[in-house]
Amino acid sequence: MIIGLPYGYDTLLDREFKNGQDLSGGQWQRLVAARGLYRELFDLQAAGYLAEAADGPA
């Protein structure tokens, strides 16, 4: 999906932006699902780091 965009990861995803690209309904759904999975993974990693920092040195 990213490879097919005109500017790859740098593509702005909205027609209101100059050179912005609109996605189909299915593409928007895939993007939202991927962001949710990524956010969940990040939250779990951040919670692990915070727990380690709170425990202090062993």
C-alpha positions in Angstrom: 0.0 0.0 0.0 2.8 2.5 0.9 4.8 1.6 -2.2 1.9 2.6 -4.4 1.6 6.1 -2.9 3.2 8.9 -4.9 5.7 10.0 -2.2 5.8 6.7 -0.2 5.8 7.3 3.6 6.0 11.1 3.0 2.6 11.2 1.2 0.0 13.3 2.9 -3.3 11.4 3.3 -6.0 13.9 2.5 -7.1 15.7 -0.6 -7.1 19.0 1.3 -3.3 19.1 1.3 -1.4 20.2 -1.7 -0.4 16.9 -3.5 -2.4 15.0 -0.9 -3.6 11.5 -1.7 -7.0 10.1 -0.8 -7.4 6.4 0.0 -10.3 4.0 -0.7 -12.6 3.0 2.2 -10.8 -0.4 2.5 -7.3 1.3 2.5 -8.4 3.6 5.3 -9.7 0.6 7.3 -6.4 -1.2 6.9 -4.5 1.9 7.9 -6.6 2.3 11.1 -6.2 -1.3 12.0 -2.4 -1.1 11.6 -2.2 2.0 13.7 -4.2 0.3 16.4 -1.9 -2.7 16.5 1.2 -0.5 16.4 -0.1 1.7 19.3 -0.9 -1.4 21.4 2.6 -2.8 20.8 4.1 0.6 21.8 2.0 0.9 24.9 3.1 -2.6 26.1 6.8 -1.8 25.5 6.5 1.6 27.2 4.8 0.0 30.2 7.6 -2.5 30.4 10.2 0.2 30.4 8.4 2.2 33.1 8.1 -0.9 35.3 11.9 -1.5 35.0 12.6 2.1 35.8 10.3 2.0 38.9 12.0 -1.1 40.2 15.4 0.6 40.4 18.7 -1.2 40.2 18.9 -4.8 41.0 
